[in-house]
C-alpha cells in the first residue's frame, strides 16, 4: 500500500512540476509579447515627429531626415521586411522632399522655370506619398489573418 502511495506521490509531484513549468513559460511568453508590443508602439509613435513636421511644413530638412533615420534605425529589429521596406521608401521620399524644398527655397534665383516646376512637381509628389504614410503603415502593421502572437 505504501509503495502504491509513493508512486502516486511521485506522479503528482511530476504533474505539478510540469504545470508550474508551463505556467512560468506562459507568463514569460506573455511578458515578451507585451514588451515587444510596447517597443513597437514606441517606434510607431516616434514616426509622428518627423512625418508630422514634414506634412505640416510641406518640406523636409536635414534635422527632419536624421530624426526619421534614427527612428528607422530603432525599427530594424522590431518589424518585418514589408514594414521596413516601406519605411525605407519613406526615408527616400523625405530625402527627395528635402532636396526639392532646399532648391526651391535657397536656389530659386538660379533655377529656370522648367527646373522650378520640376522641383514643385517633386515636392507635390513627395507630399502625396507622405500624406498616405499612416494609412499604409497601419495596413502593413495590422495582424495578418490567422496569425497568433
Secondary structure, DSSP 4 states (H G I P E B T S, - for coil): -HHHHHHHHHHHHHHHHHHHHHHHHHHHHHHHHHHHHHHHHHHHHHHHHHHHHHHHHT---HHHHHHHHHHHHHHTTTS-HHHHHHHHHHHHHHHHHHHHHHHHHHSGGG--HHHHHHHHHHHHHHHHHHHTHHHHHHHHHSPPTT---
